[in-house]
Amino acid sequence: MRTTAGLLTGHRAAPARPGPPPEVAALRAELARVGNNLNQAVRAANVSGLDRAAAAELTARVDAAEAVMGQIREALRS
């Protein structure tokens, strides 16, 4: 529609940017699933309550997962 409207009005539409390759899209979807799972685990821990040792373990695992996800995000941007 924009291209056709642009032809009629004399304005050119900006070319569409290509989407990410399928591999990148799949990695982003997997990251979203991992993030969702982490959120659910933390929410469940908050509801049920944890002792200090279990809370420290969960915090360490969430921090490690966030670090890996950050590295993946940076790799996807480059």
PDB file as gemmi writes it, atoms N, CA and C in Angstrom:
CRYST1    1.000    1.000    1.000  90.00  90.00  90.00 P 1                      
ATOM      1  N   MET A   1       0.826  -1.187   0.000  1.00  0.00           N  
ATOM      2  CA  MET A   1       0.000   0.000   0.000  1.00  0.00           C  
ATOM      3  C   MET A   1       0.870   1.250   0.000  1.00  0.00           C  
ATOM      4  N   ARG A   2       1.890   1.260   0.831  1.00  0.00           N  
ATOM      5  CA  ARG A   2       2.731   2.453   0.904  1.00  0.00           C  
ATOM      6  C   ARG A   2       3.438   2.712  -0.418  1.00  0.00           C  
ATOM      7  N   THR A   3       3.894   1.622  -1.047  1.00  0.00           N  
ATOM      8  CA  THR A   3       4.563   1.792  -2.330  1.00  0.00           C  
ATOM      9  C   THR A   3       3.602   2.357  -3.360  1.00  0.00           C  
ATOM     10  N   THR A   4       2.394   1.818  -3.410  1.00  0.00           N  
ATOM     11  CA  THR A   4       1.393   2.307  -4.355  1.00  0.00           C  
ATOM     12  C   THR A   4       1.023   3.753  -4.042  1.00  0.00           C  
ATOM     13  N   ALA A   5       0.814   4.067  -2.786  1.00  0.00           N  
ATOM     14  CA  ALA A   5       0.484   5.438  -2.399  1.00  0.00           C  
ATOM     15  C   ALA A   5       1.640   6.365  -2.742  1.00  0.00           C  
ATOM     16  N   GLY A   6       2.860   5.891  -2.556  1.00  0.00           N  
ATOM     17  CA  GLY A   6       4.027   6.691  -2.888  1.00  0.00           C  
ATOM     18  C   GLY A   6       4.112   6.982  -4.369  1.00  0.00           C  
ATOM     19  N   LEU A   7       3.742   6.006  -5.179  1.00  0.00           N  
ATOM     20  CA  LEU A   7       3.738   6.231  -6.622  1.00  0.00           C  
ATOM     21  C   LEU A   7       2.716   7.291  -7.001  1.00  0.00           C  
ATOM     22  N   LEU A   8       1.595   7.268  -6.341  1.00  0.00           N  
ATOM     23  CA  LEU A   8       0.545   8.234  -6.657  1.00  0.00           C  
ATOM     24  C   LEU A   8       0.896   9.637  -6.191  1.00  0.00           C  
ATOM     25  N   THR A   9       1.568   9.736  -5.043  1.00  0.00           N  
ATOM     26  CA  THR A   9       1.877  11.055  -4.482  1.00  0.00           C  
ATOM     27  C   THR A   9       3.275  11.541  -4.829  1.00  0.00           C  
ATOM     28  N   GLY A  10       4.088  10.674  -5.401  1.00  0.00           N  
ATOM     29  CA  GLY A  10       5.452  11.062  -5.740  1.00  0.00           C  
ATOM     30  C   GLY A  10       6.446  10.835  -4.619  1.00  0.00           C  
ATOM     31  N   HIS A  11       6.006  10.305  -3.498  1.00  0.00           N  
ATOM     32  CA  HIS A  11       6.908  10.007  -2.379  1.00  0.00           C  
ATOM     33  C   HIS A  11       7.324   8.550  -2.446  1.00  0.00           C  
ATOM     34  N   ARG A  12       8.564   8.312  -2.144  1.00  0.00           N  
ATOM     35  CA  ARG A  12       9.050   6.935  -2.125  1.00  0.00           C  
ATOM     36  C   ARG A  12       9.012   6.403  -0.702  1.00  0.00           C  
ATOM     37  N   ALA A  13       8.573   5.183  -0.591  1.00  0.00           N  
ATOM     38  CA  ALA A  13       8.575   4.534   0.727  1.00  0.00           C  
ATOM     39  C   ALA A  13       9.985   4.023   1.014  1.00  0.00           C  
ATOM     40  N   ALA A  14      10.345   4.044   2.263  1.00  0.00           N  
ATOM     41  CA  ALA A  14      11.643   3.499   2.647  1.00  0.00           C  
ATOM     42  C   ALA A  14      11.634   2.000   2.378  1.00  0.00           C  
ATOM     43  N   PRO A  15      12.749   1.474   1.890  1.00  0.00           N  
ATOM     44  CA  PRO A  15      12.775   0.031   1.639  1.00  0.00           C  
ATOM     45  C   PRO A  15      12.610  -0.748   2.945  1.00  0.00           C  
ATOM     46  N   ALA A  16      11.924  -1.839   2.853  1.00  0.00           N  
ATOM     47  CA  ALA A  16      11.693  -2.667   4.041  1.00  0.00           C  
ATOM     48  C   ALA A  16      13.017  -3.268   4.492  1.00  0.00           C  
ATOM     49  N   ARG A  17      13.231  -3.245   5.796  1.00  0.00           N  
ATOM     50  CA  ARG A  17      14.443  -3.854   6.332  1.00  0.00           C  
ATOM     51  C   ARG A  17      14.220  -5.351   6.434  1.00  0.00           C  
ATOM     52  N   PRO A  18      15.217  -6.116   6.054  1.00  0.00           N  
ATOM     53  CA  PRO A  18      15.048  -7.569   6.170  1.00  0.00           C  
ATOM     54  C   PRO A  18      15.011  -7.980   7.635  1.00  0.00           C  
ATOM     55  N   GLY A  19      14.244  -8.985   7.932  1.00  0.00           N  
ATOM     56  CA  GLY A  19      14.179  -9.500   9.292  1.00  0.00           C  
ATOM     57  C   GLY A  19      15.415 -10.316   9.605  1.00  0.00           C  
ATOM     58  N   PRO A  20      15.531 -10.748  10.836  1.00  0.00           N  
ATOM     59  CA  PRO A  20      16.708 -11.546  11.202  1.00  0.00           C  
ATOM     60  C   PRO A  20      16.660 -12.902  10.505  1.00  0.00           C  
ATOM     61  N   PRO A  21      17.818 -13.511  10.334  1.00  0.00           N  
ATOM     62  CA  PRO A  21      17.828 -14.865   9.775  1.00  0.00           C  
ATOM     63  C   PRO A  21      17.024 -15.807  10.676  1.00  0.00           C  
ATOM     64  N   PRO A  22      16.537 -16.900  10.127  1.00  0.00           N  
ATOM     65  CA  PRO A  22      15.729 -17.829  10.938  1.00  0.00           C  
ATOM     66  C   PRO A  22      16.452 -18.319  12.194  1.00  0.00           C  
ATOM     67  N   GLU A  23      17.767 -18.491  12.107  1.00  0.00           N  
ATOM     68  CA  GLU A  23      18.516 -18.967  13.277  1.00  0.00           C  
ATOM     69  C   GLU A  23      18.464 -17.951  14.411  1.00  0.00           C  
ATOM     70  N   VAL A  24      18.579 -16.679  14.070  1.00  0.00           N  
ATOM     71  CA  VAL A  24      18.539 -15.617  15.083  1.00  0.00           C  
ATOM     72  C   VAL A  24      17.144 -15.514  15.677  1.00  0.00           C  
ATOM     73  N   ALA A  25      16.138 -15.610  14.828  1.00  0.00           N  
ATOM     74  CA  ALA A  25      14.761 -15.569  15.325  1.00  0.00           C  
ATOM     75  C   ALA A  25      14.502 -16.726  16.277  1.00  0.00           C  
ATOM     76  N   ALA A  26      15.033 -17.904  15.955  1.00  0.00           N  
ATOM     77  CA  ALA A  26      14.859 -19.069  16.833  1.00  0.00           C  
ATOM     78  C   ALA A  26      15.573 -18.866  18.164  1.00  0.00           C  
ATOM     79  N   LEU A  27      16.772 -18.285  18.132  1.00  0.00           N  
ATOM     80  CA  LEU A  27      17.494 -18.020  19.381  1.00  0.00           C  
ATOM     81  C   LEU A  27      16.755 -16.997  20.242  1.00  0.00           C  
ATOM     82  N   ARG A  28      16.207 -15.971  19.602  1.00  0.00           N  
ATOM     83  CA  ARG A  28      15.442 -14.980  20.366  1.00  0.00           C  
ATOM     84  C   ARG A  28      14.215 -15.607  21.009  1.00  0.00           C  
ATOM     85  N   ALA A  29      13.549 -16.489  20.282  1.00  0.00           N  
ATOM     86  CA  ALA A  29      12.378 -17.170  20.847  1.00  0.00           C  
ATOM     87  C   ALA A  29      12.792 -18.041  22.027  1.00  0.00           C  
ATOM     88  N   GLU A  30      13.920 -18.726  21.899  1.00  0.00           N  
ATOM     89  CA  GLU A  30      14.407 -19.566  23.003  1.00  0.00           C  
ATOM     90  C   GLU A  30      14.772 -18.712  24.206  1.00  0.00           C  
ATOM     91  N   LEU A  31      15.414 -17.565  23.978  1.00  0.00           N  
ATOM     92  CA  LEU A  31      15.722 -16.663  25.088  1.00  0.00           C  
ATOM     93  C   LEU A  31      14.459 -16.197  25.792  1.00  0.00           C  
ATOM     94  N   ALA A  32      13.428 -15.911  25.020  1.00  0.00           N  
ATOM     95  CA  ALA A  32      12.158 -15.491  25.615  1.00  0.00           C  
ATOM     96  C   ALA A  32      11.579 -16.603  26.479  1.00  0.00           C  
ATOM     97  N   ARG A  33      11.671 -17.845  26.006  1.00  0.00           N  
ATOM     98  CA  ARG A  33      11.158 -18.972  26.801  1.00  0.00           C  
ATOM     99  C   ARG A  33      11.957 -19.142  28.094  1.00  0.00           C  
ATOM    100  N   VAL A  34      13.281 -19.011  27.998  1.00  0.00           N  
ATOM    101  CA  VAL A  34      14.122 -19.136  29.198  1.00  0.00           C  
ATOM    102  C   VAL A  34      13.778 -18.033  30.190  1.00  0.00           C  
ATOM    103  N   GLY A  35      13.643 -16.814  29.692  1.00  0.00           N  
ATOM    104  CA  GLY A  35      13.281 -15.710  30.577  1.00  0.00           C  
ATOM    105  C   GLY A  35      11.938 -15.926  31.234  1.00  0.00           C  
ATOM    106  N   ASN A  36      10.988 -16.442  30.488  1.00  0.00           N  
ATOM    107  CA  ASN A  36       9.670 -16.729  31.038  1.00  0.00           C  
ATOM    108  C   ASN A  36       9.766 -17.790  32.140  1.00  0.00           C  
ATOM    109  N   ASN A  37      10.544 -18.829  31.885  1.00  0.00           N  
ATOM    110  CA  ASN A  37      10.716 -19.878  32.894  1.00  0.00           C  
ATOM    111  C   ASN A  37      11.367 -19.332  34.157  1.00  0.00           C  
ATOM    112  N   LEU A  38      12.370 -18.468  33.990  1.00  0.00           N  
ATOM    113  CA  LEU A  38      13.006 -17.857  35.162  1.00  0.00           C  
ATOM    114  C   LEU A  38      12.012 -17.025  35.960  1.00  0.00           C  
ATOM    115  N   ASN A  39      11.203 -16.255  35.261  1.00  0.00           N  
ATOM    116  CA  ASN A  39      10.201 -15.445  35.957  1.00  0.00           C  
ATOM    117  C   ASN A  39       9.229 -16.325  36.734  1.00  0.00           C  
ATOM    118  N   GLN A  40       8.800 -17.411  36.133  1.00  0.00           N  
ATOM    119  CA  GLN A  40       7.873 -18.319  36.818  1.00  0.00           C  
ATOM    120  C   GLN A  40       8.523 -18.946  38.046  1.00  0.00           C  
ATOM    121  N   ALA A  41       9.799 -19.330  37.924  1.00  0.00           N  
ATOM    122  CA  ALA A  41      10.494 -19.944  39.059  1.00  0.00           C  
ATOM    123  C   ALA A  41      10.645 -18.959  40.212  1.00  0.00           C  
ATOM    124  N   VAL A  42      11.009 -17.733  39.894  1.00  0.00           N  
ATOM    125  CA  VAL A  42      11.180 -16.723  40.935  1.00  0.00           C  
ATOM    126  C   VAL A  42       9.839 -16.380  41.574  1.00  0.00           C  
ATOM    127  N   ARG A  43       8.797 -16.287  40.761  1.00  0.00           N  
ATOM    128  CA  ARG A  43       7.467 -15.997  41.302  1.00  0.00           C  
ATOM    129  C   ARG A  43       7.028 -17.111  42.253  1.00  0.00           C  
ATOM    130  N   ALA A  44       7.235 -18.356  41.838  1.00  0.00           N  
ATOM    131  CA  ALA A  44       6.855 -19.494  42.696  1.00  0.00           C  
ATOM    132  C   ALA A  44       7.649 -19.477  43.997  1.00  0.00           C  
ATOM    133  N   ALA A  45       8.923 -19.133  43.907  1.00  0.00           N  
ATOM    134  CA  ALA A  45       9.754 -19.068  45.110  1.00  0.00           C  
ATOM    135  C   ALA A  45       9.262 -17.969  46.042  1.00  0.00           C  
ATOM    136  N   ASN A  46       8.840 -16.847  45.482  1.00  0.00           N  
ATOM    137  CA  ASN A  46       8.336 -15.755  46.315  1.00  0.00           C  
ATOM    138  C   ASN A  46       7.034 -16.138  47.004  1.00  0.00           C  
ATOM    139  N   VAL A  47       6.189 -16.879  46.301  1.00  0.00           N  
ATOM    140  CA  VAL A  47       4.899 -17.268  46.874  1.00  0.00           C  
ATOM    141  C   VAL A  47       5.080 -18.309  47.968  1.00  0.00           C  
ATOM    142  N   SER A  48       5.913 -19.314  47.692  1.00  0.00           N  
ATOM    143  CA  SER A  48       6.046 -20.413  48.644  1.00  0.00           C  
ATOM    144  C   SER A  48       7.024 -20.114  49.764  1.00  0.00           C  
ATOM    145  N   GLY A  49       7.902 -19.177  49.535  1.00  0.00           N  
ATOM    146  CA  GLY A  49       8.905 -18.857  50.539  1.00  0.00           C  
ATOM    147  C   GLY A  49      10.067 -19.832  50.467  1.00  0.00           C  
ATOM    148  N   LEU A  50      11.258 -19.338  50.661  1.00  0.00           N  
ATOM    149  CA  LEU A  50      12.463 -20.157  50.616  1.00  0.00           C  
ATOM    150  C   LEU A  50      13.302 -19.883  51.844  1.00  0.00           C  
ATOM    151  N   ASP A  51      14.055 -20.897  52.245  1.00  0.00           N  
ATOM    152  CA  ASP A  51      15.022 -20.633  53.299  1.00  0.00           C  
ATOM    153  C   ASP A  51      16.211 -19.899  52.667  1.00  0.00           C  
ATOM    154  N   ARG A  52      17.114 -19.406  53.501  1.00  0.00           N  
ATOM    155  CA  ARG A  52      18.219 -18.578  52.991  1.00  0.00           C  
ATOM    156  C   ARG A  52      19.107 -19.328  52.013  1.00  0.00           C  
ATOM    157  N   ALA A  53      19.396 -20.581  52.297  1.00  0.00           N  
ATOM    158  CA  ALA A  53      20.286 -21.352  51.412  1.00  0.00           C  
ATOM    159  C   ALA A  53      19.647 -21.547  50.040  1.00  0.00           C  
ATOM    160  N   ALA A  54      18.372 -21.900  50.018  1.00  0.00           N  
ATOM    161  CA  ALA A  54      17.677 -22.109  48.748  1.00  0.00           C  
ATOM    162  C   ALA A  54      17.543 -20.788  47.993  1.00  0.00           C  
ATOM    163  N   ALA A  55      17.283 -19.707  48.711  1.00  0.00           N  
ATOM    164  CA  ALA A  55      17.167 -18.397  48.067  1.00  0.00           C  
ATOM    165  C   ALA A  55      18.505 -17.981  47.461  1.00  0.00           C  
ATOM    166  N   ALA A  56      19.595 -18.238  48.173  1.00  0.00           N  
ATOM    167  CA  ALA A  56      20.918 -17.899  47.656  1.00  0.00           C  
ATOM    168  C   ALA A  56      21.235 -18.730  46.413  1.00  0.00           C  
ATOM    169  N   GLU A  57      20.886 -19.997  46.435  1.00  0.00           N  
ATOM    170  CA  GLU A  57      21.108 -20.873  45.272  1.00  0.00           C  
ATOM    171  C   GLU A  57      20.301 -20.387  44.078  1.00  0.00           C  
ATOM    172  N   LEU A  58      19.032 -20.062  44.287  1.00  0.00           N  
ATOM    173  CA  LEU A  58      18.183 -19.578  43.203  1.00  0.00           C  
ATOM    174  C   LEU A  58      18.723 -18.261  42.647  1.00  0.00           C  
ATOM    175  N   THR A  59      19.139 -17.372  43.524  1.00  0.00           N  
ATOM    176  CA  THR A  59      19.700 -16.096  43.091  1.00  0.00           C  
ATOM    177  C   THR A  59      20.944 -16.304  42.252  1.00  0.00           C  
ATOM    178  N   ALA A  60      21.815 -17.202  42.668  1.00  0.00           N  
ATOM    179  CA  ALA A  60      23.040 -17.478  41.915  1.00  0.00           C  
ATOM    180  C   ALA A  60      22.720 -18.044  40.534  1.00  0.00           C  
ATOM    181  N   ARG A  61      21.751 -18.936  40.472  1.00  0.00           N  
ATOM    182  CA  ARG A  61      21.387 -19.524  39.176  1.00  0.00           C  
ATOM    183  C   ARG A  61      20.735 -18.494  38.256  1.00  0.00           C  
ATOM    184  N   VAL A  62      19.881 -17.649  38.803  1.00  0.00           N  
ATOM    185  CA  VAL A  62      19.251 -16.601  37.995  1.00  0.00           C  
ATOM    186  C   VAL A  62      20.320 -15.632  37.486  1.00  0.00           C  
ATOM    187  N   ASP A  63      21.252 -15.249  38.347  1.00  0.00           N  
ATOM    188  CA  ASP A  63      22.333 -14.348  37.927  1.00  0.00           C  
ATOM    189  C   ASP A  63      23.168 -14.972  36.821  1.00  0.00           C  
ATOM    190  N   ALA A  64      23.481 -16.259  36.944  1.00  0.00           N  
ATOM    191  CA  ALA A  64      24.261 -16.946  35.909  1.00  0.00           C  
ATOM    192  C   ALA A  64      23.491 -17.005  34.588  1.00  0.00           C  
ATOM    193  N   ALA A  65      22.205 -17.291  34.668  1.00  0.00           N  
ATOM    194  CA  ALA A  65      21.385 -17.356  33.455  1.00  0.00           C  
ATOM    195  C   ALA A  65      21.293 -15.988  32.801  1.00  0.00           C  
ATOM    196  N   GLU A  66      21.144 -14.936  33.601  1.00  0.00           N  
ATOM    197  CA  GLU A  66      21.079 -13.586  33.048  1.00  0.00           C  
ATOM    198  C   GLU A  66      22.393 -13.210  32.370  1.00  0.00           C  
ATOM    199  N   ALA A  67      23.509 -13.624  32.940  1.00  0.00           N  
ATOM    200  CA  ALA A  67      24.805 -13.325  32.337  1.00  0.00           C  
ATOM    201  C   ALA A  67      24.939 -14.008  30.975  1.00  0.00           C  
ATOM    202  N   VAL A  68      24.538 -15.267  30.898  1.00  0.00           N  
ATOM    203  CA  VAL A  68      24.609 -15.994  29.629  1.00  0.00           C  
ATOM    204  C   VAL A  68      23.663 -15.361  28.610  1.00  0.00           C  
ATOM    205  N   MET A  69      22.457 -15.018  29.039  1.00  0.00           N  
ATOM    206  CA  MET A  69      21.507 -14.392  28.114  1.00  0.00           C  
ATOM    207  C   MET A  69      22.038 -13.052  27.619  1.00  0.00           C  
ATOM    208  N   GLY A  70      22.703 -12.305  28.473  1.00  0.00           N  
ATOM    209  CA  GLY A  70      23.302 -11.043  28.054  1.00  0.00           C  
ATOM    210  C   GLY A  70      24.377 -11.251  26.999  1.00  0.00           C  
ATOM    211  N   GLN A  71      25.189 -12.287  27.175  1.00  0.00           N  
ATOM    212  CA  GLN A  71      26.225 -12.596  26.184  1.00  0.00           C  
ATOM    213  C   GLN A  71      25.589 -12.984  24.851  1.00  0.00           C  
ATOM    214  N   ILE A  72      24.518 -13.741  24.907  1.00  0.00           N  
ATOM    215  CA  ILE A  72      23.830 -14.148  23.673  1.00  0.00           C  
ATOM    216  C   ILE A  72      23.227 -12.929  22.996  1.00  0.00           C  
ATOM    217  N   ARG A  73      22.602 -12.051  23.771  1.00  0.00           N  
ATOM    218  CA  ARG A  73      22.031 -10.834  23.186  1.00  0.00           C  
ATOM    219  C   ARG A  73      23.096 -10.009  22.475  1.00  0.00           C  
ATOM    220  N   GLU A  74      24.245  -9.854  23.121  1.00  0.00           N  
ATOM    221  CA  GLU A  74      25.345  -9.085  22.508  1.00  0.00           C  
ATOM    222  C   GLU A  74      25.812  -9.749  21.219  1.00  0.00           C  
ATOM    223  N   ALA A  75      25.907 -11.068  21.221  1.00  0.00           N  
ATOM    224  CA  ALA A  75      26.333 -11.788  20.024  1.00  0.00           C  
ATOM    225  C   ALA A  75      25.315 -11.612  18.897  1.00  0.00           C  
ATOM    226  N   LEU A  76      24.034 -11.574  19.254  1.00  0.00           N  
ATOM    227  CA  LEU A  76      22.996 -11.407  18.233  1.00  0.00           C  
ATOM    228  C   LEU A  76      23.026 -10.007  17.637  1.00  0.00           C  
ATOM    229  N   ARG A  77      23.435  -9.027  18.404  1.00  0.00           N  
ATOM    230  CA  ARG A  77      23.485  -7.646  17.919  1.00  0.00           C  
ATOM    231  C   ARG A  77      24.633  -7.415  16.951  1.00  0.00           C  
ATOM    232  N   SER A  78      25.677  -8.207  17.063  1.00  0.00           N  
ATOM    233  CA  SER A  78      26.850  -7.971  16.200  1.00  0.00           C  
ATOM    234  C   SER A  78      26.789  -8.752  14.914  1.00  0.00           C  
TER     235      SER A  78                                                      
END                                                                             
